[in-house]
Amino acid sequence: MRYVAAALLTVLAEKEVNAENIKMILSSVGVEAEAEKLALVVKSLEGKNIDEIMAEGTKQLASMPSGGGAAPAAAAAADAGAAPAAKKEKVEEEEEEDDDMGFGLFD
């Protein structure tokens, strides 16, 4: 994924998507490029329009189902009944303890 992200950054910089430019971006953030993965990304994007690739990907993402896991969990919770007040208080206490984690932002 980092190779694709670096390729997209070269496009944003209005430079050619090639191994040298991708390698330069990766090295600027301390990532050593693997030649095999780098070659695969460059070969896959060679001669293609990035805007068209992104538009096609957006269409595919729109068709993917998302969510759906909450309904069974909610049904199971409803079957189990309401949570006891003691358990709810314990959760609130834990949240309060984690709020500042022992230090302030400007200390």
C-alpha positions in Angstrom: 0.0 0.0 0.0 2.9 2.4 0.7 4.1 2.0 -2.8 0.7 2.9 -4.3 0.5 5.9 -1.9 3.9 7.0 -3.0 2.9 6.7 -6.6 -0.2 8.8 -6.0 2.0 11.4 -4.3 4.2 11.5 -7.5 1.0 12.2 -9.5 0.1 15.0 -7.1 3.6 16.5 -7.5 2.9 16.4 -11.2 5.9 14.0 -11.8 6.1 10.8 -13.8 5.2 7.6 -11.9 8.5 5.7 -12.1 10.7 3.7 -9.7 13.1 6.6 -9.0 10.3 9.0 -7.9 8.5 6.4 -5.8 11.8 5.4 -4.2 12.6 9.1 -3.4 9.3 9.6 -1.7 9.6 6.4 0.3 13.2 7.2 1.4 12.1 10.6 2.6 10.0 9.0 5.3 12.6 6.3 6.2 11.2 3.4 4.2 13.6 1.3 2.1 11.9 0.3 -1.1 11.9 -3.4 -2.1 12.7 -3.7 -5.8 10.2 -6.4 -6.5 7.2 -4.5 -5.0 8.4 -1.3 -6.6 8.6 -2.9 -10.0 5.1 -4.4 -9.7 3.5 -1.0 -8.8 5.3 0.8 -11.6 4.4 -1.9 -14.1 0.8 -2.0 -13.0 0.4 1.8 -13.4 2.4 2.1 -16.6 0.4 3.9 -19.3 -2.7 4.3 -17.1 -4.5 7.4 -16.1 -4.6 7.7 -12.3 -7.9 9.7 -12.3 -9.6 6.9 -14.3 -8.2 4.2 -11.9 -9.5 6.2 -8.9 -12.9 6.7 -10.5 -13.2 3.0 -11.2 -12.2 2.2 -7.6 -14.8 4.6 -6.2 -17.5 2.7 -8.2 -16.3 -0.6 -6.7 -16.2 0.8 -3.2 -19.8 2.2 -3.6 -21.0 -1.3 -4.4 -19.5 -2.9 -1.3 -21.8 -3.5 1.7 -20.8 -1.8 4.8 -21.9 -2.1 8.4 -24.3 -4.8 9.1 -22.6 -6.2 12.1 -24.4 -4.0 14.6 -27.9 -5.5 14.2 -27.1 -9.0 15.5 -25.1 -7.5 18.3 -28.0 -5.2 19.3 -30.5 -8.0 19.1 -28.3 -10.2 21.4 -28.0 -7.3 23.9 -31.8 -6.8 23.9 -32.3 -10.5 24.6 -29.9 -10.5 27.5 -31.8 -7.6 29.1 -30.5 -4.3 30.4 -27.0 -4.1 31.8 -26.8 -3.8 35.6 -26.1 -0.4 37.0 -23.0 -1.6 38.8 -21.4 -2.6 35.6 -22.2 0.7 34.0 -20.7 2.6 36.9 -17.5 0.6 36.6 -17.2 1.5 32.9 -17.7 5.2 33.7 -15.0 5.0 36.4 -12.5 3.4 33.9 -13.2 6.2 31.4 -12.6 8.9 34.0 -9.3 7.3 34.9 -8.1 7.2 31.3 -9.1 10.8 30.5 -5.7 12.5 31.4 -3.5 9.4 31.6 -1.5 11.0 34.4 -0.4 14.1 32.5 -1.8 17.2 31.0 -1.4 18.4 27.4 0.5 21.5 28.4 2.4 20.3 31.5 
